[in-house]
Amino acid sequence: MSDLQTRFEQAKQDVQALPERPDNDTLLRLYALYKQGSEGDVSGPKPGFFDFVATAKYEAWAKLKGTAQDDARQQYIDLVKKLGS
């Protein structure tokens, strides 16, 4: 496992231990960066209009389309560090 992958996995655990819950925009950003870093570009059909949470998550992830997985991982790590300090 690469150093980046190790730090990414650690950040995934660290996010669970944040002193306070981030606001919804930050949570969406964390979700999107995590999905991009772990799975790559968004896939699957967009959720139905009335599934607001799933649609917001899908759209946040779709905005990162084309971002390299390593870049997304680093951005995720940086954001988790910032939130934890």
N, C-alpha and C positions, 0 to 999 in steps of 0.2 A: 504494500500500500504506500502511495506517495505521501510526502510530508503534507502537501495540500489536502489530500483526501483525509489524512489523520486529523488535521486541524478543522476540516469541514465537519467530520463526525463529532469532534469535541464541541464545536459551536452548536451543533444540533442538540447536544445534551445540555450545554450552558443556557440555551434559550429557555429551557424548562425551569431553570433556577433563577430567572431574572427577578430582581427585587419588586418590580411592579409590572403589571400587564401593559404592554405597549398599546398605543391607540390603534384604531382599526386600519388606518392607512399604513402604518408601520407593520402591522400584522400581515397585511396583504403583500407588502414588499418582501417580508421574510418568507412568506409562502412561495411567492413567485421565484425568488432567488433560489430557494431550496429545490423547487421542482426543476428549474432550469439547470441547476448544478448537478442534480441527481439523475434527471431523465432526458435533458436536452430540450429541444423545441416543443412547444405545446402540441398535443395530439388529441384525437378524438373529437366528437361533435361538441359544439357549444351547448351548454345546458339550456333548458327551457327558460323563457322569459320570466316566469314566476318564481324560479329558484334563484332568488337574489344573491344569496351567499355564494353558491356555486358559480353563478355567472360572473360575479366580481372577481373570484379567484381565477377563473378561466381567462378573463380579460387582462388581469394583472400579469399572469404568466405569458399570455400572447404578446404583450408589449416587449418582452425580452427576447422574442424570436430572433435568431441569428447571433445571440450572445454566446460566446464560447463557454462550455461547461466550466472550465477552469476559472474564467473571469467571473462567472456567476458565483462559484464557490468562494472566491476571494472576497467579493462584495458582501456575501452572506456573513462570512467570518468577521469582516470589518464592522458590519452593522450590529452584529451580536455583541462584539467587543464594546462598541460605542454605547449600546443600551445598558451594558453591565457595569459601566464605569460611573 
